[in-house]
Amino acid sequence: MNIERIVLIAAVAAGLLFTLLPQIDLALTSLFFTPGRGFPANDSSWVIAIYRGVPIATRVLVVGLAIGLIASLITSLVRRSAATRTRCVQLAFLLTAIALGPGLIIDAGLKDHWGRARPAQVQEFGGARRFTPALQPANECPDNCSFVSGHAAFGYQLIALAYLGDARRRRRWLLIALLAGSSLGLLRIAQGAHFLSDIVFSFFFTWLGSWTAYLIWRRALVK
């Protein structure tokens, strides 16, 4: 079974799970919440450091890939070679994957328009907003909302590397991406910034961006 079929089946299963049992989000978040104190993870300096570091790392990554692509394009004008061409296509693919997944779908699309309040904002955890299930559009947050997690998407974006190799490489990078993104996602849950479903669907939309980018660049990548 290929990676696309596995992810699509998992996405459908997750959609059914969080639609039928939305209280899973509240139950897991409650494990990190202390009445009268809020979310203690926010008192941890290393948790805050990671939280602040991810956006910086994202910008550094994008700039680094862009510089690498420009340098490779210049090199290709001076010295045409299969290796240089391959490097250009791979860098262009990675930039496209980031632009489509974390950029267009997650940040510009869902986070600013889905309207789901973050855990720390809902009534169950001391806030004033209403809790809404993951797949239900809401009007509880004007922008930069809970659904889905941008920090988790940074780790999940490693799945793009799965499309630069064979089937074994794809499985390996799928597992690495799941570990990286889920680890960052768990920290955001502990901070009261995201629900479990925000993390789960962050993976699916990040993968969708990478898959779409692969479809765009597929012919060039396989040459």
C-alpha positions in Angstrom: 0.0 0.0 0.0 1.5 3.4 -1.0 1.9 6.4 1.3 -0.9 8.3 -0.3 -3.5 5.6 0.3 -2.3 5.1 3.9 -2.6 8.8 4.6 -6.0 9.2 2.9 -7.4 6.3 4.9 -6.0 7.7 8.1 -7.5 11.1 7.3 -11.0 9.7 6.8 -10.7 7.7 10.0 -9.5 10.8 11.9 -12.4 12.8 10.5 -14.9 10.2 11.7 -13.3 9.9 15.1 -13.3 13.6 15.9 -16.7 14.2 14.5 -18.3 11.4 16.5 -16.2 11.9 19.6 -15.2 15.6 19.8 -14.9 15.3 23.6 -11.5 13.6 23.0 -10.0 17.0 22.5 -11.3 18.3 25.8 -10.3 15.1 27.7 -6.7 15.2 26.5 -6.3 18.9 27.1 -7.6 18.6 30.6 -4.6 16.5 31.5 -2.4 19.6 31.1 -4.8 22.1 32.8 -4.7 23.1 36.4 -7.7 25.0 37.8 -6.6 28.4 39.1 -3.2 28.1 37.4 -4.0 27.4 33.8 -1.5 25.5 31.7 1.8 25.1 33.7 3.8 24.3 30.6 3.8 28.0 29.9 6.0 28.5 32.9 8.7 26.3 31.4 11.5 28.3 29.8 12.5 25.5 27.3 8.9 25.1 26.2 8.7 28.9 25.5 12.1 28.8 23.8 10.8 26.1 21.4 7.6 27.9 20.8 9.5 31.1 19.8 12.2 29.3 18.0 10.0 27.4 15.5 8.8 30.5 13.5 12.4 31.7 13.4 13.6 28.3 12.2 10.8 28.3 9.5 12.0 31.6 8.1 15.6 30.5 8.1 14.6 27.3 6.3 12.7 29.1 3.6 15.4 31.7 3.1 18.1 29.0 3.0 16.1 27.0 0.4 15.5 30.1 -1.7 19.2 31.1 -1.6 20.1 27.5 -2.5 17.8 27.6 -5.4 19.1 30.9 -6.7 22.7 29.7 -6.4 21.8 26.5 -8.2 20.1 28.3 -11.0 23.1 30.6 -11.5 25.4 27.6 -11.4 23.3 25.9 -14.0 23.8 28.8 -16.4 27.5 28.5 -16.1 27.8 24.7 -16.0 25.0 22.6 -17.2 24.8 19.2 -15.6 22.3 16.6 -14.6 23.3 17.1 -10.9 22.7 20.8 -11.0 19.4 20.4 -12.7 18.3 17.8 -10.2 19.2 20.1 -7.3 17.2 23.0 -8.8 14.1 20.9 -9.2 14.4 19.4 -5.7 14.8 22.8 -4.1 11.9 24.2 -6.1 9.8 21.3 -5.0 10.6 21.8 -1.3 9.8 25.5 -1.5 6.5 24.7 -3.3 5.6 22.2 -0.6 6.1 24.7 2.1 4.3 27.4 0.3 1.2 25.2 -0.3 1.0 23.3 3.0 2.1 25.5 6.0 1.8 28.7 3.9 -1.4 28.7 1.8 -3.5 25.9 3.2 -2.7 26.2 6.9 -1.7 29.8 7.7 -3.5 31.8 5.0 -6.5 29.4 4.8 -7.5 27.5 7.9 -5.9 29.5 10.8 -7.4 32.8 9.7 -10.8 31.6 8.5 -11.9 28.5 10.4 -12.7 30.4 13.6 -12.0 27.7 16.2 -11.0 29.0 19.6 -7.8 27.8 21.3 -8.1 25.6 24.4 -7.1 28.4 26.7 -9.9 30.5 25.3 -12.8 28.1 25.8 -15.0 28.0 28.8 -13.9 24.6 29.9 -10.4 25.9 30.6 -11.2 29.3 32.1 -11.9 31.3 28.9 -15.0 32.9 27.5 -15.3 31.3 24.1 -17.3 28.2 23.0 -15.6 24.9 22.2 -16.4 23.6 18.7 -15.5 20.3 17.1 -12.5 20.3 14.7 -14.3 19.9 11.4 -17.0 22.4 12.3 -16.4 26.0 11.0 -17.0 28.5 13.8 -16.9 32.2 14.7 -15.1 32.0 18.0 -11.8 33.5 16.8 -11.1 36.2 14.3 -7.6 35.1 13.1 -4.6 33.0 13.9 -7.0 30.4 15.4 -6.6 26.9 16.8 -7.3 24.8 13.7 -4.8 23.7 12.6 -1.3 23.9 14.3 1.4 25.8 12.4 4.1 24.7 14.9 3.3 21.0 14.3 3.3 21.7 10.6 6.9 22.7 10.8 7.9 19.2 12.0 5.4 17.5 9.7 6.9 19.3 6.7 9.7 16.8 6.8 7.4 14.5 4.9 8.2 16.4 1.8 11.6 14.7 1.8 9.8 11.4 1.4 9.0 12.4 -2.2 12.7 12.7 -3.1 13.5 9.0 -2.8 12.3 5.4 -3.2 9.6 3.6 -1.2 11.9 2.8 1.7 12.9 6.4 2.0 9.2 7.4 1.9 8.4 5.2 4.8 11.4 6.4 6.8 10.6 10.1 6.3 6.9 9.5 7.0 7.9 8.1 10.4 10.4 10.9 11.1 7.9 13.6 10.1 5.2 12.1 12.4 7.6 12.0 15.3 8.9 15.6 14.8 5.5 17.2 14.2 3.7 15.2 16.9 6.4 16.2 19.5 6.0 19.9 18.7 2.2 19.4 18.7 2.3 17.8 22.1 4.1 20.8 23.5 1.4 23.1 22.0 -1.3 21.0 23.6 0.4 21.3 26.9 0.5 25.1 26.5 -3.2 25.2 25.9 -2.7 26.5 22.4 -4.1 23.6 20.4 -6.3 20.6 20.7 -5.3 17.1 19.7 -7.3 17.3 16.5 -5.5 20.5 15.5 -2.3 18.5 15.6 -3.7 15.5 13.8 -5.2 17.5 10.9 -2.0 19.7 10.7 -0.3 16.5 9.5 -2.9 15.8 6.9 -2.9 19.3 5.4 0.9 19.5 5.5 1.0 16.2 3.6 -1.6 17.5 1.2 0.7 20.5 0.4 3.7 18.2 -0.2 1.7 15.7 -2.3 0.3 18.6 -4.5 3.8 19.9 -4.9 5.0 16.5 -5.9 2.2 16.2 -8.5 3.3 19.6 -9.9 7.0 18.7 -10.1 6.7 14.9 -10.6 7.8 14.8 -14.2 10.9 16.9 -13.5 11.7 15.0 -10.3 11.7 11.5 -11.9 13.9 12.5 -14.9 
